[in-house]
Amino acid sequence: MPQTPSPTDSPTTLQRRLGLPGAIVIGVGSMVGAGVFTSLGLAASTAGPLLLVALALAGATAWVNATSTAQLAAVHPTSGGAYVYGRRQLGDWAGFVAGWGFVTGKSASIAAMAYTFALYLLPAGDWTARWVAIAAVVAVTGVNLAGITRTVQATVVILVPVLIVLLAVILAGIGADRGDAVTPSTPEVTVLGVLQGAGLLFFAFAGYARIATMGEEVRSPRRTIPRAVFGALVFTLVLYLLLALSLLSVLGADGLGRTATAVRDAVEILFGAEWVWLAVLGAALACLGSMLNLVAGISRTGLAMAREGDLPRPLARISARTSVPWVAQLAAAAVVIVLLLTADVLTVVGFSSFGVLVYYAVANLSAFTLTERVVPGPRWLNLAGAAACLLLAFTLPWQSVLVMLAVFAVGLAGRALVRFRRR
């Protein structure tokens, strides 16, 4: 339910309620979401039998980014992630680029996950599915409005059955050698195809940023945030690698690249059609888990941008009762609902990847300028991370690149106009 402002609302601070286990759960819940059910197939369609190479490249980029994120979050433990880091280390405009990329890219990502959730329940994909997707957005927004501790509790409830489903597929699939169950072919694989695959797979790795964007709510941030970021990423890297090996064994590279429901197809081959509901349940819960944490992350970045005047000031309002930026959360939900009503959002994974890769490029450049380095790591690693992010971003499908460049142009022009009018 929407909350109304009250005199006890605080416009400035959040409460530190999140410990190490909760922060790791937020990170894992954000990564092990709809991306694992969709991005492996999308990446296989471009990388083919070199899917594991694309996965390794995406994972290495994520690891370098995690190092930069942990360094920055330990020094700047406040809401907003790379938006705040960019402002403080590189300047206002760099921070805006990072924040705008995160807010726009992740809003599209939430819409895609909501619609994926609806399609697993209603494969026909008519307007009924869109209304189911909207209902899911409303539900996860309601949970987030109840406070960060409720978000963690709901993430645990969602994450456990998802991991059980994926573990069953991994154990049954690795070594099954059932690739002959699909029609084999030998698609031409290029370096560009592998890079595109890595860029699409990055969509499934970017969840650890949620820990940094909520840095203002983490207890003992200098110690907790780096541990939570690396703990969540290591767990997810191992899980994705094992799942990719299993799906390649069951479906083959060609079969994996031709399906949008890889886990569902693998369950049907391994366990029979009567167990397909397990994959449907896992995918549906995974979508809800990712949406839950994405809404929380976007609202915290929106909060930080509103504090600085880069977004409307009312978005910085915080509930005194639940200590959440309730206006920013409602605004994020409204944007996602508009996308669900007006666009075919199943094609926006590339949009999300581009926006988030730009966000991490700014984070890496910001980390390079740090004089206090709480998390060990050579400076050249930060530059390598920025270069890798930009390389993957601009080798994504050209439609995604052009659309997101236009989105960035609109955001930058709007900020310039607002600054001019304020003067």
Backbone torsions as a table, in degrees:
resi	resn	phi	psi	omega
1	MET	NA	135.5	176.7
2	PRO	-60.5	141.4	178.0
3	GLN	-98.1	149.2	177.3
4	THR	-100.4	145.6	-179.2
5	PRO	-62.6	149.0	177.7
6	SER	-138.3	164.6	-179.7
7	PRO	-62.9	-18.9	-178.9
8	THR	-87.3	-4.4	177.2
9	ASP	-62.4	134.8	177.4
10	SER	-101.3	128.9	-178.4
11	PRO	-89.8	6.4	-168.0
12	THR	-123.6	-44.4	-166.5
13	THR	-127.6	153.5	171.3
14	LEU	-108.1	164.6	-179.0
15	GLN	-99.0	143.8	-179.8
16	ARG	-84.8	94.9	-177.0
17	ARG	-115.0	-3.9	-170.1
18	LEU	-105.4	121.0	176.1
19	GLY	-94.9	-172.7	-177.0
20	LEU	-62.0	-49.9	179.6
21	PRO	-58.5	-43.1	179.9
22	GLY	-64.7	-38.5	179.2
23	ALA	-65.9	-40.5	177.6
24	ILE	-63.8	-41.8	178.5
25	VAL	-60.6	-42.8	178.1
26	ILE	-59.7	-45.1	-179.0
27	GLY	-65.4	-47.8	-180.0
28	VAL	-65.5	-42.8	179.6
29	GLY	-62.0	-31.4	178.6
30	SER	-75.0	-35.5	-178.1
31	MET	-83.2	-46.5	-178.8
32	VAL	-82.1	70.1	-178.4
33	GLY	-127.5	-143.3	-177.4
34	ALA	-60.4	-28.1	-178.1
35	GLY	-57.1	-39.9	-178.0
36	VAL	-69.4	-23.4	179.5
37	PHE	-88.3	-14.4	-176.2
38	THR	-123.0	-41.1	-169.7
39	SER	-70.4	-28.6	178.1
40	LEU	-63.8	-40.6	177.0
41	GLY	-68.4	-41.8	177.9
42	LEU	-61.5	-42.2	-179.6
43	ALA	-67.5	-37.9	179.3
44	ALA	-64.8	-28.0	179.7
45	SER	-68.4	-21.8	178.2
46	THR	-107.9	-34.6	-177.0
47	ALA	-92.2	-18.2	178.3
48	GLY	57.1	-134.8	-178.5
49	PRO	-67.0	-9.7	177.1
50	LEU	-93.8	25.3	179.9
51	LEU	-56.7	-41.4	-178.7
52	LEU	-65.3	-31.2	175.6
53	VAL	-66.3	-44.1	177.6
54	ALA	-62.3	-39.6	178.8
55	LEU	-64.5	-41.6	178.9
56	ALA	-64.2	-39.7	179.6
57	LEU	-66.3	-43.8	177.8
58	ALA	-63.6	-41.3	179.4
59	GLY	-65.9	-39.9	178.7
60	ALA	-65.3	-40.8	177.2
61	THR	-63.2	-42.1	178.3
62	ALA	-62.5	-38.9	-178.5
63	TRP	-66.3	-43.9	177.8
64	VAL	-62.8	-43.1	178.1
65	ASN	-62.8	-38.5	178.9
66	ALA	-62.8	-38.2	177.1
67	THR	-61.1	-47.0	178.6
68	SER	-64.0	-43.0	-179.2
69	THR	-61.9	-43.6	-179.9
70	ALA	-65.4	-40.3	177.6
71	GLN	-59.9	-46.1	-177.0
72	LEU	-71.7	-42.2	-177.1
73	ALA	-66.5	-32.2	177.8
74	ALA	-69.7	-33.6	-179.9
75	VAL	-83.7	-34.6	-178.4
76	HIS	-122.3	73.4	-175.7
77	PRO	-79.7	71.5	-179.7
78	THR	-138.7	166.7	-179.8
79	SER	-67.8	148.2	174.0
80	GLY	119.6	-18.4	176.4
81	GLY	59.4	-135.9	-173.7
82	ALA	-66.1	-18.3	173.3
83	TYR	-61.1	-48.1	179.3
84	VAL	-69.3	-43.3	-178.9
85	TYR	-60.4	-43.6	-179.5
86	GLY	-63.4	-42.5	179.4
87	ARG	-61.9	-44.9	-173.4
88	ARG	-77.7	-29.5	-175.2
89	GLN	-102.1	-29.6	-173.7
90	LEU	-121.2	-22.2	-178.2
91	GLY	125.1	166.6	-173.7
92	ASP	-59.4	-43.7	-174.4
93	TRP	-68.1	-39.6	177.4
94	ALA	-63.3	-41.1	177.2
95	GLY	-62.1	-40.9	179.4
96	PHE	-62.8	-42.6	178.8
97	VAL	-57.5	-44.5	179.7
98	ALA	-64.7	-48.2	-178.3
99	GLY	-64.4	-41.7	179.6
100	TRP	-65.1	-40.2	177.9
101	GLY	-63.2	-40.0	-179.8
102	PHE	-68.7	-49.0	-175.7
103	VAL	-64.0	-45.4	-178.3
104	THR	-72.6	-44.6	-179.1
105	GLY	-63.4	-44.0	-177.5
106	LYS	-76.1	-26.1	173.3
107	SER	-63.4	-44.2	175.8
108	ALA	-62.7	-38.0	179.8
109	SER	-63.4	-43.1	178.1
110	ILE	-61.3	-43.0	179.3
111	ALA	-61.3	-42.6	179.2
112	ALA	-63.1	-42.0	-179.8
113	MET	-67.0	-39.3	178.6
114	ALA	-63.3	-42.3	-179.8
115	TYR	-71.3	-34.8	175.0
116	THR	-61.8	-43.0	176.0
117	PHE	-55.4	-46.3	-178.7
118	ALA	-66.8	-37.9	-178.3
119	LEU	-68.4	-32.7	176.5
120	TYR	-65.9	-31.7	178.5
121	LEU	-85.0	-35.7	-178.1
122	LEU	-130.5	83.8	-173.4
123	PRO	-59.2	-19.5	-178.2
124	ALA	-63.0	-31.5	175.3
125	GLY	72.0	32.1	179.1
126	ASP	-86.9	-166.3	-178.2
127	TRP	-66.5	-24.1	175.3
128	THR	-60.1	-39.9	178.5
129	ALA	-63.0	-37.9	178.7
130	ARG	-63.5	-40.9	-179.9
131	TRP	-69.3	-33.3	174.0
132	VAL	-64.0	-40.8	177.7
133	ALA	-61.8	-41.9	178.6
134	ILE	-63.8	-40.8	177.7
135	ALA	-60.7	-37.8	178.1
136	ALA	-64.4	-41.0	178.0
137	VAL	-62.3	-43.4	179.5
138	VAL	-62.5	-41.2	-178.0
139	ALA	-64.6	-48.3	-177.5
140	VAL	-69.6	-30.6	175.5
141	THR	-65.0	-40.5	177.4
142	GLY	-61.0	-41.1	177.8
143	VAL	-64.0	-44.2	179.9
144	ASN	-63.7	-34.9	179.2
145	LEU	-66.1	-18.8	179.5
146	ALA	-77.4	-10.5	176.5
147	GLY	121.9	161.0	-175.6
148	ILE	-66.0	-32.8	179.3
149	THR	-67.1	-36.1	176.4
150	ARG	-67.7	-34.9	177.0
151	THR	-61.7	-44.7	178.7
152	VAL	-63.2	-45.4	-179.6
153	GLN	-61.3	-44.3	178.9
154	ALA	-65.6	-36.1	179.0
155	THR	-63.8	-40.8	177.7
156	VAL	-62.1	-45.7	-179.9
157	VAL	-59.6	-39.1	-179.2
158	ILE	-76.9	-40.8	-170.7
159	LEU	-69.9	-37.5	-174.4
160	VAL	-59.6	-53.5	178.9
161	PRO	-63.9	-31.7	177.1
162	VAL	-62.6	-45.5	179.3
163	LEU	-64.5	-35.3	178.0
164	ILE	-63.4	-44.7	178.9
165	VAL	-61.9	-47.0	-178.9
166	LEU	-65.0	-38.1	178.7
167	LEU	-64.3	-38.7	177.8
168	ALA	-63.0	-42.4	178.2
169	VAL	-65.0	-40.6	-179.6
170	ILE	-64.2	-49.1	-176.8
171	LEU	-65.3	-39.0	-179.2
172	ALA	-80.6	-27.7	-172.0
173	GLY	-88.8	-37.0	-177.1
174	ILE	-63.8	124.2	-179.2
175	GLY	82.7	3.8	-178.3
176	ALA	-71.7	-29.6	178.4
177	ASP	53.2	53.2	-179.6
178	ARG	-108.0	21.5	-178.1
179	GLY	-59.3	-20.6	178.8
180	ASP	-74.4	-2.0	178.1
181	ALA	-72.0	-14.6	177.5
182	VAL	-119.7	163.0	178.8
183	THR	-73.1	116.6	-176.6
184	PRO	-77.4	153.8	172.5
185	SER	-154.2	170.7	-178.5
186	THR	-125.7	77.4	-179.8
187	PRO	-64.5	148.1	179.0
188	GLU	-70.7	128.2	-179.3
189	VAL	-111.1	129.6	-179.3
190	THR	-118.0	167.8	175.0
191	VAL	-60.3	-40.2	178.1
192	LEU	-61.3	-39.9	178.7
193	GLY	-62.3	-40.4	178.2
194	VAL	-66.5	-41.8	178.8
195	LEU	-65.1	-40.2	176.4
196	GLN	-63.5	-40.4	177.4
197	GLY	-61.0	-41.9	178.6
198	ALA	-65.1	-39.9	178.4
199	GLY	-64.0	-40.6	178.0
200	LEU	-68.9	-36.7	178.4
201	LEU	-67.9	-27.2	179.4
202	PHE	-60.4	-26.3	175.1
203	PHE	-53.1	-34.6	-176.8
204	ALA	-88.4	-4.8	-178.2
205	PHE	-105.6	-13.0	-165.7
206	ALA	-77.0	1.8	-174.1
207	GLY	-66.8	-23.1	-177.9
208	TYR	-66.6	-15.1	175.9
209	ALA	-62.7	-24.6	179.7
210	ARG	-60.8	-32.4	178.7
211	ILE	-64.7	-42.6	-178.8
212	ALA	-70.5	-39.6	-178.4
213	THR	-65.6	-21.8	177.9
214	MET	-105.2	26.9	-177.2
215	GLY	-59.3	-24.5	180.0
216	GLU	-73.3	-13.1	-178.2
217	GLU	-108.0	5.5	-177.7
218	VAL	-96.9	133.2	176.0
219	ARG	-76.3	144.4	-178.9
220	SER	46.1	60.9	-169.6
221	PRO	-61.5	-34.4	-177.8
222	ARG	-63.2	-29.5	179.3
223	ARG	-97.0	-40.1	-172.3
224	THR	-74.5	-44.5	-172.8
225	ILE	-62.5	-50.5	178.5
226	PRO	-58.8	-42.3	179.4
227	ARG	-63.8	-40.9	-179.0
228	ALA	-67.6	-42.5	-179.2
229	VAL	-61.2	-50.8	-177.3
230	PHE	-71.9	-35.6	177.6
231	GLY	-62.1	-46.5	179.0
232	ALA	-64.4	-39.5	-176.7
233	LEU	-70.8	-41.9	178.9
234	VAL	-60.7	-47.0	179.4
235	PHE	-57.1	-45.9	-175.6
236	THR	-70.8	-38.7	177.6
237	LEU	-58.2	-47.3	-180.0
238	VAL	-63.2	-43.6	-179.5
239	LEU	-61.5	-46.3	-178.7
240	TYR	-64.2	-40.3	179.7
241	LEU	-62.0	-47.1	179.9
242	LEU	-65.0	-39.3	179.6
243	LEU	-67.2	-40.7	178.2
244	ALA	-61.8	-43.3	177.4
245	LEU	-60.5	-41.6	-179.8
246	SER	-65.2	-47.2	-177.9
247	LEU	-66.9	-36.3	175.8
248	LEU	-65.2	-37.7	179.3
249	SER	-66.9	-38.3	-175.4
250	VAL	-83.3	-45.5	-172.3
251	LEU	-101.7	-20.2	-171.9
252	GLY	78.0	159.7	-177.9
253	ALA	-62.1	-40.7	-178.3
254	ASP	-68.3	-45.3	179.5
255	GLY	-62.9	-39.7	178.4
256	LEU	-64.7	-37.5	-178.8
257	GLY	-74.5	-15.6	-176.8
258	ARG	-101.6	4.3	-177.9
259	THR	-122.1	144.9	174.8
260	ALA	-95.5	-4.6	-178.4
261	THR	-130.2	63.0	-172.7
262	ALA	-60.9	-45.6	-178.5
263	VAL	-65.0	-39.2	178.0
264	ARG	-62.8	-45.1	179.3
265	ASP	-63.0	-40.3	-180.0
266	ALA	-65.4	-41.2	178.2
267	VAL	-61.9	-40.8	-179.2
268	GLU	-65.0	-40.1	179.8
269	ILE	-70.6	-42.4	-173.9
270	LEU	-78.2	-39.4	-171.1
271	PHE	-117.8	-12.3	-178.7
272	GLY	103.8	158.7	-175.9
273	ALA	-62.2	-27.0	-177.5
274	GLU	-69.4	-11.3	-179.5
275	TRP	-106.6	8.4	-179.6
276	VAL	-60.9	-29.1	-179.1
277	TRP	-58.6	-26.2	177.9
278	LEU	-63.7	-45.0	178.9
279	ALA	-65.8	-39.7	177.9
280	VAL	-61.3	-44.9	178.8
281	LEU	-62.1	-45.6	-179.2
282	GLY	-61.6	-45.4	-179.4
283	ALA	-65.3	-41.8	-180.0
284	ALA	-62.5	-45.5	179.4
285	LEU	-66.7	-37.9	179.1
286	ALA	-61.8	-42.4	177.5
287	CYS	-60.4	-44.9	-179.6
288	LEU	-62.9	-41.1	-179.9
289	GLY	-63.0	-44.2	178.6
290	SER	-65.8	-42.9	178.5
291	MET	-60.2	-41.9	-178.6
292	LEU	-56.1	-46.9	-175.9
293	ASN	-82.8	-28.0	176.7
294	LEU	-67.8	-41.7	177.5
295	VAL	-60.2	-41.4	177.7
296	ALA	-62.6	-44.1	-178.7
297	GLY	-66.4	-44.0	-179.9
298	ILE	-63.2	-41.2	-178.4
299	SER	-65.0	-33.7	178.3
300	ARG	-70.8	-38.5	175.6
301	THR	-67.9	-40.4	175.5
302	GLY	-60.7	-39.4	176.3
303	LEU	-58.5	-48.7	-178.8
304	ALA	-63.2	-41.7	-179.6
305	MET	-67.9	-35.6	178.1
306	ALA	-68.5	-36.3	177.6
307	ARG	-57.9	-35.2	-177.2
308	GLU	-93.0	-0.9	179.6
309	GLY	84.6	8.8	178.1
310	ASP	-83.5	-13.5	169.7
311	LEU	-134.0	164.4	-177.9
312	PRO	-52.5	136.6	-174.8
313	ARG	-56.9	-36.1	-179.4
314	PRO	-58.7	-21.4	178.8
315	LEU	-65.8	-11.9	179.9
316	ALA	-88.0	0.8	-179.4
317	ARG	-69.3	136.7	-177.8
318	ILE	-122.8	135.7	178.2
319	SER	-73.5	129.1	177.6
320	ALA	-70.4	-27.5	-177.4
321	ARG	-78.2	-44.5	-175.6
322	THR	-108.5	-8.3	-179.6
323	SER	56.1	48.7	175.3
324	VAL	-127.8	148.9	176.0
325	PRO	-77.3	82.5	-167.3
326	TRP	-68.1	-34.9	179.3
327	VAL	-67.3	-42.3	179.2
328	ALA	-64.1	-37.2	179.1
329	GLN	-67.5	-42.6	178.2
330	LEU	-65.4	-37.5	178.4
331	ALA	-65.2	-42.5	178.4
332	ALA	-61.6	-43.0	178.3
333	ALA	-62.2	-39.1	-180.0
334	ALA	-64.5	-41.3	178.9
335	VAL	-62.8	-43.5	-179.7
336	VAL	-63.5	-40.9	-179.8
337	ILE	-63.9	-39.8	176.6
338	VAL	-61.0	-43.1	177.7
339	LEU	-60.8	-41.8	-179.5
340	LEU	-64.7	-32.5	-178.2
341	LEU	-82.9	-19.3	-170.7
342	THR	-120.2	-11.9	-171.7
343	ALA	-136.0	157.2	170.6
344	ASP	-87.1	96.2	-167.7
345	VAL	-87.2	1.5	178.5
346	LEU	-72.8	-8.6	-178.5
347	THR	-103.7	12.4	-171.9
348	VAL	-98.7	9.6	177.2
349	VAL	-59.4	-40.7	177.1
350	GLY	-63.8	-38.0	177.2
351	PHE	-60.6	-46.5	-179.1
352	SER	-62.1	-45.3	-179.0
353	SER	-60.3	-42.6	-179.2
354	PHE	-62.0	-48.6	-178.4
355	GLY	-61.2	-41.9	-177.0
356	VAL	-74.6	-33.7	176.7
357	LEU	-65.2	-38.4	174.5
358	VAL	-64.0	-41.5	176.8
359	TYR	-55.6	-45.6	-178.5
360	TYR	-74.9	-27.8	174.5
361	ALA	-61.2	-42.8	176.5
362	VAL	-64.5	-40.0	179.1
363	ALA	-61.3	-43.2	179.9
364	ASN	-63.9	-43.8	178.4
365	LEU	-65.1	-35.5	177.0
366	SER	-65.3	-42.8	180.0
367	ALA	-64.0	-32.3	179.6
368	PHE	-61.2	-29.9	-176.6
369	THR	-88.0	-4.0	-178.4
370	LEU	-64.3	135.9	171.1
371	THR	-93.3	-30.4	176.5
372	GLU	-99.4	114.9	-175.4
373	ARG	-115.1	90.8	-178.1
374	VAL	-66.7	-39.7	178.4
375	VAL	-97.1	123.1	-177.5
376	PRO	-61.0	146.6	178.0
377	GLY	164.1	135.3	-179.4
378	PRO	-68.7	151.0	-178.9
379	ARG	-63.9	-35.4	-177.3
380	TRP	-61.7	-24.9	178.4
381	LEU	-64.6	-35.8	177.5
382	ASN	-64.2	-42.2	177.8
383	LEU	-66.3	-39.4	177.3
384	ALA	-62.7	-38.8	177.8
385	GLY	-64.1	-42.3	178.3
386	ALA	-62.9	-43.3	179.8
387	ALA	-64.0	-42.0	179.8
388	ALA	-63.6	-40.9	179.4
389	CYS	-62.1	-46.5	-179.1
390	LEU	-67.2	-36.7	177.3
391	LEU	-61.8	-48.3	-179.6
392	LEU	-66.4	-37.3	-178.8
393	ALA	-62.7	-45.7	-174.3
394	PHE	-87.4	1.3	171.1
395	THR	-105.4	5.4	172.3
396	LEU	-65.7	165.1	176.2
397	PRO	-49.2	137.5	-170.0
398	TRP	-60.4	-29.8	178.5
399	GLN	-61.6	-42.9	179.6
400	SER	-64.2	-42.1	-178.6
401	VAL	-62.7	-48.1	-177.3
402	LEU	-64.7	-44.2	-178.8
403	VAL	-62.7	-44.8	-177.7
404	MET	-71.6	-32.0	173.6
405	LEU	-62.3	-38.6	176.7
406	ALA	-65.3	-40.4	178.5
407	VAL	-62.3	-43.5	177.9
408	PHE	-64.0	-40.0	179.3
409	ALA	-61.7	-42.1	178.5
410	VAL	-63.1	-44.6	-179.7
411	GLY	-63.1	-45.3	-179.6
412	LEU	-66.0	-41.2	178.1
413	ALA	-64.3	-41.0	178.2
414	GLY	-62.4	-42.3	179.0
415	ARG	-65.0	-41.7	179.2
416	ALA	-61.5	-41.0	-179.8
417	LEU	-65.5	-43.3	179.8
418	VAL	-62.4	-44.5	179.9
419	ARG	-62.7	-39.2	179.0
420	PHE	-63.7	-43.0	-178.9
421	ARG	-68.3	-34.8	178.8
422	ARG	-66.2	-32.4	178.4
423	ARG	-69.8	NA	NA
